Amino acid sequence: MPTLDRLSKRRAPAFLRALLVLALPFVLVGVPASVLADALVNVEVRSEAGQPVDGVVVLQARAGGQVFQCTTAGGSCRIDNVPGGQYTATFTPAGGSAQAPRTVMIPPAGTVSLRVAAR
């Protein structure tokens, strides 16, 4: 008759395999990519003469329409926790009208610099 020690040794690998099979879909599919890693976007807005310009920078995701924005002070601001992907970036100077939007790519993680030329 097998001892308890031998039974537990034979069942441990089967238990671990079953746990892996049950947990893997949740690890791969159940957690959105935005939870796993997001980017920090450092925004810098300058005039054609290189002077800082204040206003509002808006990033709107091309897929899903999620919106992120910041207001510049001294021509700079930052936006935390931006999921990677393609965005439309728009700058509206303080007391002015919005400039033509442009498409930007944000990496899935890390820090990215977004430079905007104010006109």
Stockholm file with secondary structure:
# STOCKHOLM 1.0

chainA/1-119         MPTLDRLSKRRAPAFLRALLVLALPFVLVGVPASVLADALVNVEVRSEAGQPVDGVVVLQARAGGQVFQCTTAGGSCRIDNVPGGQYTATFTPAGGSAQAPRTVMIPPAGTVSLRVAAR
#=GR chainA/1-119 SS CCCHHHHHHHHHHHHHHHHHHHHHHIIIIISCHHHHCCEEEEEEEECTTSCBCCEEEEEEETTTCCEEEEECBTTEEEEEEECSEEEEEEEEETTSCCCCCEEEEECSSEEEEEEEECC
#=GC SS_cons         CCCHHHHHHHHHHHHHHHHHHHHHHIIIIISCHHHHCCEEEEEEEECTTSCBCCEEEEEEETTTCCEEEEECBTTEEEEEEECSEEEEEEEEETTSCCCCCEEEEECSSEEEEEEEECC
//
